[in-house]
Amino acid sequence: MWAPTALGLSLLLVACGQGNTPAAGPGAPPPAEVGVIMVKLTDVGLVTELPGRLEASRVAQVRARAAGIVQKRLFAEGSQVRAGQALFQIDASAYQATLASALASVAKAEANQMQASAQAERFKPLIEAKAISQQEFVNAQAAQKLAEADVAVARAAVQTARINLGYAAITAPISGRIGRALVTEGALVGQGEATPMAVIQQIDPMYVNFTQSASDVMRLRRQLESGQLKRAGNQAASVRLVLEDGSEYAKPGKLLFSDLTVDSTSGQITLRAEVPNPAGTLLPGLFVRVRLEQAQAGSAITLPQQAVTRSPQGDSVMVVSSDGKVAPRTVKVGAQQSGQWVILDGL
């Protein structure tokens, strides 16, 4: 059965004239009090803190797909827009004329088709009565097929004209926050290239990209496989953000993925987490600290930092035995959590 262990912590508290304290010799330093705490085994979440940078979850560059003069800007810069919302209006007069011409071509093609079909129908009884030659009948049928094809081409031209006319009204491809307009009214856009006009970023949720040492990732995987550590829940690893002012962001996030390749220059693996941002507090490009809980240490102990002596020879703590004697004991120290060391082995 497990019993708590008493650890001697050298807190360096100076005794202040207690009546039961032995008198020190002349010139001797005053005795130091030693604080003792009782520790117990518990499951401890191992949190790694890494630098990261925020990124919009979706980014769309609004470009002109039709050539013309910008007549109107239909949005407020920096505002929230929805997918399909009109953003700019390009002069559409040339596209309207093209559509009208295409519609007229359809009407003409349909009239020719009607005439060709009627002639082909009239030639059927005549060919049976041998009143016309076989070549004349074949020519009539070919003219009918050609007229039908002309109608299909004309209708496709109408559809193309309508699409181009629709491009004159530039709409938002995604919902999100739109930045400043990159063109003004009166500007000629789309002449030979798809002119950039604005950028929309979806900032709810936000992505945070960060890197972790490949050696740390591999060590964590080995510890999970060996059973020394266990996964932090059945879901994706939990993520917390620490903002530039030192405050912790209220809403937790989740780890989306870790890259499959290691950067050959830095030896780092790229990871990405998703964080909700309904109030728009987080902005793309901000640097943050990512607190990532990837695993839990079962039957672990946490100790204040001042209780652990760290040296090149190893880590140790002072343990008080049952007879009141204090002796050092070598321990295996894990991660640092909330100002305390996680003791994985030795106690």
C-alpha positions in Angstrom: 0.0 0.0 0.0 1.4 3.4 -1.0 2.5 5.8 1.7 3.2 9.5 1.4 6.9 10.5 1.3 8.2 13.5 3.3 10.6 15.7 1.4 13.0 18.1 3.0 12.8 21.5 1.2 15.7 23.9 1.9 13.6 27.0 2.1 16.4 29.0 3.9 14.1 30.4 6.5 16.2 32.0 9.3 15.2 31.0 12.8 14.1 34.0 14.8 15.0 33.6 18.5 12.9 30.5 19.2 13.2 29.4 22.8 13.9 25.8 22.0 16.7 26.6 19.5 20.2 25.7 20.7 22.5 28.6 21.2 24.9 29.0 18.4 28.6 29.5 19.1 30.3 32.8 18.7 30.5 33.8 15.1 28.4 30.8 14.0 25.7 31.4 11.4 22.1 31.0 12.7 20.5 27.7 12.1 18.1 27.4 9.1 14.6 25.9 9.3 13.8 23.1 6.9 10.2 22.9 5.6 8.7 19.5 4.9 5.9 18.6 2.5 4.0 15.3 2.0 3.7 14.3 -1.6 1.3 11.8 -3.3 1.0 10.1 -6.7 -1.3 11.7 -9.2 -2.0 11.9 -13.0 -0.3 15.0 -14.3 -0.9 16.5 -17.8 2.4 17.2 -19.5 2.2 20.7 -21.1 4.7 21.9 -23.6 5.0 25.6 -24.3 6.1 26.6 -27.8 6.2 29.8 -29.8 3.6 30.1 -32.5 1.9 32.5 -35.0 -1.7 33.0 -35.8 -3.1 32.6 -39.2 -6.6 33.0 -40.7 -8.3 29.7 -41.4 -9.4 30.8 -44.9 -7.9 33.5 -47.1 -9.4 34.6 -50.4 -8.0 37.2 -52.7 -10.7 39.0 -54.6 -9.7 39.6 -58.2 -11.3 41.1 -61.3 -12.5 38.4 -63.8 -13.9 41.0 -66.2 -12.1 43.9 -67.8 -13.6 47.4 -67.3 -13.8 50.5 -65.3 -14.7 50.2 -61.6 -17.9 52.1 -61.0 -18.7 51.4 -57.3 -17.2 50.0 -54.2 -20.0 48.3 -52.2 -18.4 47.4 -48.9 -16.9 49.2 -45.9 -13.2 48.5 -45.5 -12.4 46.3 -42.5 -16.0 45.1 -42.2 -17.5 41.6 -42.0 -18.8 40.3 -45.4 -20.7 37.2 -46.3 -20.1 34.8 -49.2 -21.9 36.1 -52.3 -22.1 39.7 -51.1 -21.5 42.3 -53.9 -18.1 44.1 -53.4 -17.4 46.0 -56.6 -19.4 46.9 -59.7 -17.5 47.1 -63.0 -19.0 49.0 -66.0 -21.2 46.3 -67.6 -22.4 48.1 -70.8 -20.1 46.2 -73.1 -21.1 42.9 -71.6 -24.8 43.8 -71.8 -24.3 44.5 -75.5 -22.5 41.2 -76.1 -25.4 39.4 -74.4 -28.0 41.2 -76.5 -26.1 40.2 -79.7 -25.8 36.6 -78.5 -29.6 36.5 -77.9 -30.2 37.9 -81.4 -27.9 35.2 -82.8 -30.0 32.5 -81.1 -33.2 33.9 -82.6 -31.6 33.9 -86.0 -30.3 30.4 -85.6 -33.7 29.1 -84.4 -35.4 30.7 -87.5 -32.9 29.0 -89.8 -33.4 25.7 -88.0 -37.2 26.0 -88.4 -36.8 26.6 -92.1 -34.4 23.7 -92.5 -36.6 21.3 -90.5 -39.6 22.2 -92.6 -37.8 21.6 -95.8 -36.5 18.3 -94.7 -40.1 17.2 -93.7 -41.4 18.3 -97.1 -38.8 16.2 -98.9 -39.7 13.0 -97.2 -42.8 12.2 -99.3 -41.1 13.5 -102.4 -38.2 11.1 -102.1 -40.6 8.2 -101.6 -42.4 9.3 -104.8 -39.0 9.7 -106.5 -39.9 13.3 -107.3 -36.5 14.5 -106.1 -33.1 13.0 -106.3 -31.4 11.2 -103.4 -28.8 13.9 -103.2 -31.4 16.7 -102.8 -32.9 14.8 -99.9 -29.5 14.2 -98.2 -28.7 17.9 -98.6 -32.0 18.9 -96.9 -31.2 16.6 -93.9 -27.7 17.9 -93.6 -29.0 21.5 -93.7 -31.4 20.6 -90.8 -28.5 19.1 -88.7 -26.4 22.1 -89.5 -29.1 24.5 -88.4 -29.6 22.6 -85.1 -25.8 22.8 -84.4 -25.9 26.6 -85.1 -28.7 26.9 -82.5 -26.6 25.0 -79.9 -23.6 27.3 -80.7 -25.7 30.4 -80.4 -27.1 29.3 -77.0 -23.7 28.5 -75.7 -22.6 32.0 -76.7 -25.6 33.4 -74.7 -24.5 31.4 -71.6 -20.9 32.7 -72.0 -22.1 36.3 -72.4 -24.3 35.9 -69.2 -21.3 34.6 -67.3 -19.1 37.5 -68.4 -21.8 39.9 -67.5 -22.0 38.3 -64.0 -18.3 38.9 -63.6 -19.0 42.6 -63.8 -20.5 42.3 -60.3 -17.6 41.2 -58.1 -18.8 39.2 -55.1 -17.2 37.8 -52.0 -16.0 34.2 -52.5 -16.0 33.4 -48.7 -17.4 34.9 -45.6 -14.9 36.8 -43.4 -13.4 40.1 -42.6 -12.4 42.2 -45.7 -9.4 44.5 -45.6 -8.8 47.7 -47.5 -9.7 48.1 -51.1 -6.8 47.7 -53.5 -8.4 49.7 -56.3 -10.7 52.8 -56.4 -13.6 53.9 -58.4 -12.5 54.8 -61.9 -9.7 52.3 -62.0 -9.3 50.1 -65.1 -9.1 46.4 -64.0 -8.9 43.0 -65.6 -7.0 44.3 -68.6 -4.8 41.3 -69.5 -4.7 40.0 -65.9 -7.0 39.3 -62.9 -6.4 42.5 -61.0 -6.3 42.0 -57.1 -9.0 44.2 -55.6 -9.2 43.1 -51.9 -8.4 40.3 -49.5 -10.9 38.5 -47.3 -9.8 36.5 -44.2 -11.9 34.1 -42.2 -10.8 34.6 -38.6 -13.2 32.3 -36.8 -11.8 29.8 -36.2 -8.1 30.8 -36.3 -5.1 28.6 -37.0 -1.9 28.8 -35.0 1.2 27.3 -36.6 4.1 26.3 -34.4 7.1 23.9 -34.5 8.4 21.3 -32.1 11.7 19.5 -32.0 11.7 16.2 -33.8 13.6 14.6 -31.0 10.9 15.7 -28.5 8.2 14.3 -30.7 10.0 11.0 -31.1 10.7 10.7 -27.4 7.0 11.4 -26.6 5.9 8.7 -29.0 8.3 6.2 -27.4 7.0 7.0 -24.0 3.4 6.6 -25.1 4.2 3.3 -26.8 6.0 2.0 -23.7 3.2 3.0 -21.4 5.4 5.4 -19.4 3.0 8.1 -20.5 -0.6 8.0 -21.6 -2.6 10.1 -24.1 -4.3 13.2 -22.8 -7.9 12.0 -23.4 -9.4 10.3 -26.4 -9.8 13.5 -28.4 -7.2 15.7 -30.1 -4.5 17.3 -27.9 -5.7 20.4 -26.0 -4.2 23.7 -26.8 -4.1 27.0 -24.8 -2.7 30.3 -26.1 -0.7 32.8 -24.1 -1.0 36.3 -25.7 1.8 38.8 -26.1 0.7 40.7 -22.9 1.1 37.4 -20.9 -2.6 36.8 -20.5 -4.1 33.4 -21.4 -6.7 33.3 -24.1 -10.0 32.2 -22.6 -11.1 29.6 -25.2 -9.2 26.4 -25.6 -8.3 25.0 -29.0 -7.3 21.6 -30.4 -4.4 20.2 -32.3 -5.3 19.5 -36.0 -2.2 17.8 -37.3 1.6 17.5 -37.2 3.6 17.5 -40.4 4.9 14.2 -41.8 8.3 15.6 -42.6 11.1 17.2 -40.5 12.7 20.4 -41.6 16.3 19.5 -42.7 17.7 22.8 -41.6 16.1 23.3 -38.1 15.2 19.7 -37.2 11.7 20.9 -36.3 8.2 19.4 -37.1 5.4 21.9 -38.0 2.2 21.6 -36.1 -1.2 23.4 -36.5 -3.9 23.9 -34.0 -7.4 25.4 -34.4 -8.7 28.0 -31.9 -12.3 29.5 -31.8 -12.4 33.3 -32.2 -16.0 34.4 -32.2 -15.3 37.9 -30.8 -12.4 38.5 -33.3 -9.9 39.0 -30.5 -7.2 37.1 -32.2 -5.7 38.6 -35.4 -3.6 37.0 -38.2 0.1 37.5 -37.8 0.1 37.8 -34.0 2.8 35.9 -32.1 1.6 33.7 -29.2 2.9 31.0 -26.8 1.2 27.7 -27.4 0.6 25.5 -24.4 0.1 22.0 -25.8 -1.0 19.1 -23.6 0.0 16.0 -25.6 0.2 13.4 -22.8 -0.3 12.6 -19.1 2.1 11.1 -16.7 0.4 8.5 -14.5 1.5 8.1 -10.9 3.7 11.1 -11.1 4.6 13.7 -8.4 4.9 17.4 -8.7 7.4 19.4 -6.6 8.2 23.1 -6.2 11.3 24.0 -8.2 13.3 24.9 -5.1 12.9 21.3 -3.9 14.8 19.8 -6.7 18.6 20.1 -7.0 19.7 20.0 -10.7 23.3 19.3 -11.7 25.3 17.7 -14.5 25.5 14.5 -12.4 21.7 14.2 -12.1 18.7 15.6 -10.3 18.0 14.9 -6.7 15.7 15.8 -3.8 16.2 15.6 0.0 14.0 12.9 1.5 13.1 12.7 5.2 13.1 9.0 6.4 10.9 7.6 9.1 13.6 8.1 11.7 13.8 11.8 10.9 17.1 11.7 9.0 17.5 13.6 5.7 19.2 12.1 2.7 19.5 12.9 -1.0 17.7 10.8 -3.5 18.2 10.7 -7.3 15.0 11.4 -9.3 14.0 11.6 -12.9 12.5 15.0 -13.7 10.0 15.5 -16.5 8.4 18.7 -17.7 7.8 21.9 -15.8 4.2 22.5 -15.0 2.9 25.7 -13.4 6.2 26.5 -11.7 6.7 22.9 -10.5 8.8 20.0 -11.7 7.0 16.7 -12.7 8.9 13.8 -11.0 8.5 10.7 -13.2 10.7 8.3 -11.2 12.7 8.0 -8.0 10.1 8.6 -5.3 
